[in-house]
């Protein structure tokens, strides 16, 4: 299974109708400038990724005609709310970090500038089709992608060895390993699951063959409560019920403590998870390993997050903002700068294949993963990303509904609530819903 597919291209080619059923306010790109500015153009950039300040510093040093000022914001819903509110108020940054699941939502609300003219050709030349599909919507380029994010399994080698288990290759093997780890030490579980983790549920449903969103005619098709997603929900709900995994909130302090205490023997994450793990669990250097994500019988994975550089609506310097975005995502210097931070190390896997060896050479885990090569393992999983997945225009409402219902009941309840909320939000936005 490849990251490219005719199916995904055909589905996304029809998004022009679904995305622009209402006036979303996208521009036709940067207006041509009569002459180069005499003074440096000042840009602002908001983001949360590790190494962001280093990227800005390197860009400024090599681009005397453009000066970028970076402001760190919180990632996730709070950060996106801040960006959205700033756009509405007319004081947004020129460039913002936008994850792939959120990008269609920003596009459909008219929050971003169309950067097809200054960046579209580069995106098509530098990135595989499956990554292009994350940022080219309705035939227009809305952002420059940075990373590819296949899910991986991070595991404690010592805890697996103590329990006498091998790294599981399938989800059946994962359950069997969970049983052995619990039997070996009553205080240790193979992993954790929190019903508040809608993004992870989406990624694992993607791996199982789900397609939460698509287009049919000129409308959006929603199928969040489909059979593959129900299979994933039932599987993890069963592990929780049988006390084979801990049931902790995804970003809560309890799960961080459980990892630090050695009470959790593994967790699921993308390559970008490696940097944060090295910082948070420095005392356990050499004990952790990295492996492909267990699958349902055939090697496969979904994508967990993934960031892009987008130019926000109303920027007075679209051309220069797109130049910064393109440089940060596609130049060797930009990649090296992003990985140069020691305080907040980045371990993101560049989506551009030609940049992966450069990133791998620049990334030094100082033996944290016991000799396992994060970039090599993550890079090998890119071709197993299941094609055909489309992110919808109301992902925030979807995630909120899944999380709220899941915390009150089960993951299956969360899927049903997500289905209802997504359909209602699409109608409420004035977009078409496929019949």
N, C-alpha and C positions, 0 to 999 in steps of 0.2 A: 504494500500500500504506500503510495507516494503522497507527498504534500500537494502535488498537482493533480488536477482531474478535470475532465470535460464537464462533469456534473457540476462542480463548484463554479466553474467559469460560466456555465449557462445560467445557473441560478443567480449569480451576482450580476450578470449582464442585464437581467430584468429589473434590477433594483431601482433603476431610474424612475420607473413608474411608481413603485411603492414608496421610495424615499421622498419624491417630490410631488406627491399627491396634494400636498399643501405647500405654500410658498415658504421654503426653508431659508431663503435669503442668501444662498451661496453666490459668491461672486464668480466672475469669469477669469480670475487670476490677477496678477499684479499689473497695474497700469505702467506702461513704459515710461521711463524717466528720460528727460531731454539731455541731462548731463549728470556726471557723477557729483555727489555732494562734496563741498569743500571741507566741511567738518565731518568727523566720524558720525555715522548714524548710531544712535543709542537704542538698544533693544533690551527688553526685559524677558526673562525666562523663569518660569515656575516649574518646579519638579521635586521629586523625592528620592530619586535613585542614587545609589552610592556612586561616588566619583563625579557627580554633576558639577561641582565647583571646579574640579580639576579640568573638566572638559571646557568649561567657559574660559578658564585661565589660558589654556593652550590655544583656544580659538582667538582670543583677544591678542595674544602675543604674535600670531601669524596673520592677523587681519587688521591692519592699522585703520582701515576705513569704516570698520564696524566695531562697536563696543557693546558687549553683552553683560548685563548685570543679572546675577542669579539670586533667586529667593527660594529658600527651602519651604515646602508646604507638606502637610500631612497627606499620605497616600490614601486611597480608598474613597468612600462616600463623602467624608468631610472635606477632603481636598477637592473633589469634583464640585461639591456645592460652592466652595470658595471661588473656583474658576468660573462656574456658571453665573454666580452673582456678580462677579467682576465684569463679565461680558455684558450682562444686562445693564449694569451701571455705567458702562462705557470706560472703565478703567482697568481693563484686562491686560495681562502681559502679552507680548508679541508672540511668544512661543510657550507652549505648555506641554508637559508630558501627559499623554492620553493612552491608556491601555486599550488593546484591541477590543475587548468586550464593550467598552464604553464609547468607542469612536462612532459607531452608527447612531447612538443616542445624541451625541453632540452634533453630528451632521444633520440629522432629521429635524433638529431644533434651530438650525441656522447659526450655530455657535462658532463655526470654523470658516476660514477662507479656503477657497479652491486654489490649490497650488499646482494644478496640472501644468501650467505654462513654465514656471521656474523649476519644478522638481519632478514632473511626471515621467520624463524620458529617463532620468537617473533611476527612479524606482523600478521601471520596467527593465532596465539594463542590469541592475545590481542584485535583484532579489528573485527567488524562485516564485512561481506562479501562486503557490499557496499562501505565501507571505504578502504578495501583491494584493491578493483577495481580501486581506484584512484592512487595507487602506484605500483601495480603489473601489469606490462605491458609486453606482449610477454612472459609470464611465468616467468619473473624475477622481483625481488624486487629492486626498484630503490630509495626508500626513506622510512622513517618511518613517518607515518601520526601522526599529533597531534590532530586536532580538527574536529568536525562535524559542519556544518554551515547552518542549516535550516534557511530560512528567517523568520523574525518576523516583527511585526508592533510596532514601538515606537510612543507613542502619548501623547499629553498634556491633562491630565485629566481635567484641569480647562477650557481649550478652548472647549473641547468636551461638557462639562457640560453647559457652557455658551450658546452654540448653541442648546442645547437640543438633542444631538445625542448620540446614543449608539455606542460602538465599533463595526465596521462592521465585519460580518463574511464572507461575499461574496463580490465579486467585484461589483455586482449590488448595494449592500448596501453601499459600499464605495462611489460610484458615488452619491447615494442619500444623504449620509452624507456630501459629498463635496458641494452639492447644498445648504444644510441647513446652513453649516458653512459660506459659502459666503454670503448668505442672512442675516445671523445674524450679520456679521461684514465685511464690504467691504474691510477691510485691512488684512483679514486673509484668507488663503486657507488651505485646508486639507493636502496638501503635495506639492511636487515639482517633476518635471521631466526634465531631461536634455538629449537632443539627443546625447550627448557625452558619455553617460553611457552604453557602450556595455556590460560590465560584468553584470549589473543589468538586461538589456534586455535578456541576456542569462539565468539568474536565473529565471526570470519570464516566459520565454518561456519554460524552463525545467518544471516549475510547471504546465504549460498548456498542457504538453504532447509532446512537441517538442523533436526531436533528431537530433541535428545539425550535428553530426558526427556518423559514424558507419563503419563497414567493410563489404565488399561483395567480396567473393573470396579472392584474394590476393591484393585487392585495397581498398582505402578509399572511402567511400560514403559520399557526402556532401549534406545536405538538410537544410541549414540555412533559406532559404526563404519558409519554409513549412507553412501549414495552421495554426497550433497552434501559431507559431511566428507572423504570420500576424494578427491573432486575438488580440494578446497582443499589437502589434504596433498600430493597429487601435484604440484600447481602450484608450491607453495613449495619442495618437495624438488627439483623440476626447476630452479628458479632457483638454488638452492644448488649443485646438481651442475654447472651451466653457469657457475658463478662470476659470476653476474649480481647477486647480493646477498652480503653478508658473512654468515658463520655464527658469530654471537657470542651468548653468553648474554644473555638479555633485560635483566637487572639488573646485569650484571657491569661492572667498571670499563673493560673494553675498548671496550664500545659507547659509553660516555660519552666516552671519549677520541676515538673515531672521529668522533663528532658534532662535538666541539670542534675537531678537526683538519680538518674539512671533507672527510672520507673517506666520509661517508654523506650523500647528497643529499636524503633524505626519510625519514620514519618515520610509522607509523600511531598515532593516539592519539585520545582523546576531547577535549571542550572543556577538561576539567580538566588536560590535558597542557600547555596553553598557559602557565599560571602557572609551573610548574616549568621549562619551557623558557626562559622569560624570565630566570629566576634563574641556571640552569646555563650558558646560552650568551649571557650579557649582551653579550659582545664582538661578537657577530654581529647585533646589533640592526639592523633594517632589511633584513636579507638573507633572512629567513624569510617564507614565505607559508602560507596555509591554503586548502584546497580540499575539496570533497566526496570521499569515498572512492571509488576506482574500483569498478566493479560488473561483473556478468557479462552485461550486455546491457540490463538495466532498472534504473534508479536504485533502490538498496536499501542498507540497512546493518543491522548488528546493534548491540547495546549492549556497551560495554566498561567493566565495573565499574558504578559508580553507588552512592551511599551513602544510608543511611537512619538515623534516630535511633530506637533501640529501648530499651525499658525491660527491664532484666534481671530474671530470676527472683529473688524474695526481697526486692525493693525494698520498704521500709516506707512509701514515699511515691509510689505509682504515679500518683495523680492529679496531683501536682505535677511529677513527672518527665515525664508526658505533656504537661503544660502547657509545660514548657521545650522538649520535642521539637517540639511543634506551632508554638510561636513561632519557633524557630530555622529551621524549614523553610518557614513560610508567611507570615511578616511581612516587610514591606519593610525594617524596621529590622534584622531578622536577616540578610537578604541583604546589605544595605549593610555591616554589620559584618563579615561573612565575607569580603567583597572589600576591606576596608580595610587588611589587613595588607600592609606593604611588604616585610618580610623574607621571608615565605612567602606570596606572593600566591595567592589562589584564583581560578580562572577557570571554576568549575563552572557548567553551564547549569541554572538552576532548572527543575524538572519542571512547576511551576505556570506556565502561560502568562502569567498576569497579572504575574508577577514578572520575566519575562525582560527587558522594557524597562528596568526598574529596575536589574537587574544589568548590562545593557549600558551604561547611562549611568554606572554606578559604576566599571566596569572601564576602566582606562587602561593600555594597553600601551606608551605613550610611543613609538609608532612602530615597535615591535619587529617587527610583522608587515607592515611596508611598506604600510600602509593597508588591509589585509584586515581585515574585521570578524569576529572570532572568534564572537561571539554571534549575529550575523546569519546567518553560514554554518552554524553548528551548529544553530541554531533551525530553519532551513529543512530540515534533514535528519531532524528528528524524525518527520515524516510518512512517511519512507521506511523506518523501522524495520520489519522483517518481523514480522508478528503470529504468535502461536501458540507462541512459545518458552516453555518451562517449565524453571526451574532445579530440580535434583533435591535430595534430602535427604542426599547423600553426595558433595558436590562436592569436598571436600578429598581424599578417597581417589581420586576420579577424576582430579583434577589431578596428584596425586603419581604415579600409575601412568603417565599420559601423559608426564609429564616424565622419569621414570626410564627408560622404554622408548625415548623419543625420543632421549635423550642417548646411549643405548647403540646405537641403530639408526636407524630412520627415523620420520618422522611417522606413516606408515601403521602401523608397529609400535606407536606410541604410542596410536593410536585403538583398536587391538585390545586392548591392555593396559587402556585405560580402560574398555572395554566389560566385560571380565572382572572388573575390580576393582569397578566400580559394582554389578554384579549380586551379587557376593559381599558387598559392604558393606551393601547393602540387606537381604539375608538375615540377615547378622550382627547388624544393628540390630533384627531382629525385625519388620521391615516386610514387607508383602506384595509379591511380584514377579509381575507379570502373566505368565500362561502363553501 
